[in-house]
Amino acid sequence: GTIATNLIQKGTIKIGDFFVAGASSGKVRALIGTDGKTRYKEAGPSMPVSVVGFDGVPAAGDLLVVVDDEKAARELAESRQRIAREKES
């Protein structure tokens, strides 16, 4: 799957959390440290980690937001994709 490096700003992210980043969504499958070897079960504020589990490629600068469930993540990502398509046309 797609991997994106994120800097956690507020709260924590854990393996198994559902998230949205721009028009992409997914479930955290792994959290990998900046050295590429260290694996974490959760990451807190000011911690740069690579998140594995995206369903697509987020744009640079997109905020990653943890949501309650997979349905909410997909709905939010789909509405963002729809908005992006409408802006293009």
PyMOL commands that set and color helices and strands:
alter all, ss='L'
color gray80, all
select helices_A, chain A and resi 70-88
alter helices_A, ss='H'
color red, helices_A
select strands_A, chain A and resi 2-7+13-14+18-21+24-33+39-40+42-43+48-54+64-67
alter strands_A, ss='S'
color yellow, strands_A
deselect
rebuild
show_as cartoon
